[in-house]
Amino acid sequence: MKFLNKLERKFGRYYIPNLMLYIVIGNVIVFAFHYLFSDLGIPYFLSFNRDLIFSGEVWRLISFVFVPFNYNPIFMLISMYFYWMIGTHLESAWGGFNFNVFYFTGLMGTIIGGLITGYATADYLNLSLFLAFAAIFPNTQFLLFFFIPIKAKYLAYVDAALLICEFVISGVSGKVAIAVAFLNIALFFGGDFIRKIRDRIKYRKARQNFKRNMKK
C-alpha cells in the first residue's frame, strides 16, 4: 500500500471518475442491443477470443468487460445496480485513483491470463469487487432473497468458498481467471490480513503471559 500511496501522490490526477458507472452503462447497452437484436450476435463480437485478437480484432481486449454474464432482465437489473453500488462505495472509500488501480490491475491480470489460456471473462473480476467491499465494509447488511438480512462479510465467506470449489473443478482457463481475482485481492489486502493475524497472535500470547503471571 506504500507503493500505491506513492503512485497516488505522483499520478493521482490521472483516473476515470465514476469508473463503475461507465462499466455498468456499457453492460446495459450490450444487454439492450442483444435483447432487441439477438440475431446480430453482438456479445460474440465483443467477447474475449485469443485467436481473433491475434488476427487483428484487438478491441476484444477491452470489450469483453461489457459483455453481461446473464441475460435475464430482472437479474441483470439487480446485478448491475449491485455492482454500481459496490463500485461507488469503494471509490468513495479509496478515492478514484486507487479504485482505478484496483480494477485495472485485475483487468490486466485477466487479459494476460486470457492470452495464455485463450479465454477470459470479467465475471471473476467483478466478484473480486465484492470481496474488496466486504473487506472494507464487513458489517454492511444485504437482504438475501430480498428479506433475509445478512452481513457482507458472511456473504464474502460463501463467495470465497464457492470460488475455491469452482477453482477445483474448473479447467485451466477457469483456474487462471479465479486465481487472478484472488491475486488482486491479495495484492491490496494481503498486508492488512497478515498484520491482523500477527496482532491476534501477539494478543493471545499477551493474554497467556498475563494468566501465567497471575497464577504465579
C-alpha positions in Angstrom: 0.0 0.0 0.0 3.0 2.3 0.5 3.8 1.8 -3.2 0.2 2.7 -4.0 0.4 5.8 -2.0 3.5 6.9 -3.9 1.7 6.3 -7.2 -1.3 8.3 -6.0 0.9 11.3 -5.0 2.6 11.2 -8.4 -0.2 10.3 -10.8 -3.3 10.8 -8.6 -5.0 13.2 -11.0 -5.0 10.6 -13.8 -8.0 8.3 -13.3 -11.5 7.8 -14.7 -14.1 9.1 -12.2 -17.2 7.0 -11.7 -15.5 4.1 -13.5 -18.0 1.5 -12.4 -20.9 3.6 -13.7 -19.4 3.5 -17.2 -18.9 -0.2 -17.0 -22.5 -0.7 -15.9 -23.8 1.5 -18.7 -21.7 -0.5 -21.2 -23.2 -3.7 -19.9 -26.7 -2.3 -20.1 -26.2 -1.1 -23.7 -24.8 -4.5 -24.8 -27.7 -6.2 -23.0 -30.3 -4.0 -24.6 -28.9 -4.5 -28.1 -28.7 -8.2 -27.6 -32.2 -8.3 -26.2 -33.7 -6.4 -29.1 -31.5 -7.7 -31.9 -30.4 -11.2 -30.7 -29.8 -12.3 -34.3 -26.9 -10.0 -34.6 -24.9 -11.9 -32.0 -23.3 -8.7 -30.5 -21.9 -10.5 -27.4 -19.9 -12.8 -29.7 -18.2 -9.8 -31.5 -17.3 -8.3 -28.1 -16.2 -11.4 -26.1 -12.6 -12.4 -25.5 -11.1 -14.7 -28.1 -7.4 -15.0 -28.3 -7.2 -16.3 -31.8 -9.4 -13.4 -33.1 -7.4 -10.9 -31.1 -4.2 -12.1 -32.7 -6.0 -11.9 -36.1 -6.5 -8.2 -35.6 -9.7 -7.8 -33.5 -7.9 -6.0 -30.7 -11.0 -4.4 -29.3 -11.8 -7.7 -27.7 -9.0 -7.0 -25.2 -11.4 -4.4 -23.5 -14.9 -5.0 -24.9 -15.3 -8.3 -23.1 -15.7 -6.3 -19.9 -19.1 -5.0 -21.3 -20.5 -8.5 -22.1 -23.2 -9.4 -19.4 -22.9 -12.8 -17.8 -26.7 -13.2 -17.6 -29.4 -12.1 -20.0 -32.4 -12.3 -17.6 -33.8 -8.7 -17.4 -34.6 -8.9 -13.7 -31.3 -10.5 -12.7 -29.5 -8.1 -15.0 -31.1 -5.1 -13.4 -30.3 -6.3 -9.8 -26.7 -7.3 -10.6 -25.9 -4.0 -12.4 -27.3 -2.0 -9.5 -25.4 -4.2 -7.1 -22.0 -3.7 -8.9 -22.6 0.0 -9.4 -23.3 0.4 -5.6 -20.2 -1.6 -4.7 -18.0 0.3 -7.1 -19.3 3.7 -5.9 -18.7 2.8 -2.2 -15.2 1.5 -3.0 -14.3 4.7 -5.0 -15.6 6.8 -2.1 -13.5 4.8 0.5 -10.3 4.5 -1.6 -10.5 7.5 -3.8 -11.0 7.4 -7.6 -7.3 6.8 -8.4 -6.9 3.8 -6.0 -10.2 2.2 -7.3 -9.0 2.6 -10.8 -5.7 0.9 -10.0 -7.5 -1.9 -8.3 -9.9 -2.5 -11.2 -7.3 -2.1 -14.0 -4.8 -4.3 -12.1 -7.4 -7.1 -12.1 -8.3 -6.4 -15.7 -4.6 -6.6 -16.8 -4.2 -9.9 -14.9 -7.4 -11.2 -16.5 -6.2 -10.2 -20.0 -2.8 -11.7 -19.5 -4.4 -14.9 -18.2 -6.7 -14.9 -21.2 -3.8 -14.5 -23.7 -2.2 -17.5 -22.0 -5.2 -19.8 -21.9 -7.2 -18.4 -24.8 -10.3 -17.5 -22.7 -11.2 -14.6 -20.3 -14.3 -13.3 -18.6 -14.9 -10.3 -16.4 -17.2 -12.3 -14.0 -14.4 -13.1 -11.5 -13.1 -9.6 -11.7 -16.5 -8.3 -10.7 -16.7 -10.8 -7.9 -13.3 -9.5 -6.6 -15.0 -6.1 -6.2 -17.5 -7.6 -3.8 -14.7 -9.3 -1.8 -12.9 -6.0 -1.6 -16.2 -4.3 -0.5 -16.7 -6.9 2.2 -13.1 -6.4 3.5 -13.7 -2.6 3.9 -17.4 -2.7 4.9 -17.8 -6.1 6.6 -20.9 -5.2 8.6 -22.9 -3.8 5.8 -26.2 -5.7 5.6 -27.8 -7.0 2.4 -31.2 -8.6 2.0 -30.6 -12.2 0.8 -33.6 -13.3 -1.3 -35.0 -9.7 -0.6 -35.9 -10.5 3.0 -33.1 -12.3 4.9 -30.6 -9.7 6.4 -27.0 -10.9 6.1 -23.7 -9.1 6.6 -21.3 -8.6 3.7 -18.5 -10.5 5.5 -20.6 -13.7 5.7 -21.6 -13.4 2.0 -17.9 -12.9 1.2 -17.1 -16.2 3.1 -19.7 -18.0 1.0 -18.5 -16.4 -2.3 -14.8 -17.3 -1.4 -15.8 -20.9 -0.6 -17.8 -21.2 -3.9 -14.9 -19.8 -5.9 -12.5 -22.3 -4.3 -14.8 -25.1 -5.2 -15.2 -23.8 -8.7 -11.4 -23.5 -8.9 -11.0 -27.2 -8.1 -13.5 -28.4 -10.8 -12.7 -25.8 -13.5 -10.4 -26.2 -16.4 -7.1 -24.4 -16.9 -8.7 -21.2 -18.1 -11.2 -21.1 -15.2 -8.4 -21.7 -12.7 -6.3 -18.9 -14.1 -9.3 -16.4 -14.1 -10.2 -17.3 -10.5 -6.5 -17.2 -9.4 -6.2 -13.7 -10.9 -9.2 -12.5 -8.9 -7.8 -13.8 -5.7 -4.3 -12.4 -6.5 -5.8 -9.0 -7.0 -7.4 -9.2 -3.5 -4.1 -10.4 -2.0 -2.2 -7.6 -3.6 -4.4 -5.0 -2.0 -5.4 -6.7 1.3 -2.7 -9.3 1.9 -0.6 -6.9 4.0 -3.6 -5.9 6.2 -4.6 -9.6 6.6 -1.1 -10.6 7.7 -0.9 -7.7 10.2 -4.3 -8.8 11.7 -3.0 -12.3 12.1 0.2 -11.1 13.8 -1.8 -8.8 16.1 -4.1 -11.7 17.1 -1.1 -13.9 17.8 0.5 -11.2 19.9 -2.8 -10.6 21.7 -3.1 -14.3 22.6 0.5 -14.5 23.7 0.0 -11.4 25.9 -3.1 -13.0 27.5 -1.3 -16.3 28.1 1.6 -14.4 29.7 -0.8 -12.4 31.8 -2.6 -15.6 33.0 0.7 -17.2 33.9 1.8 -14.2 35.9 -1.5 -14.1 37.7 -1.1 -17.8 38.6 2.4 -17.1 40.0 
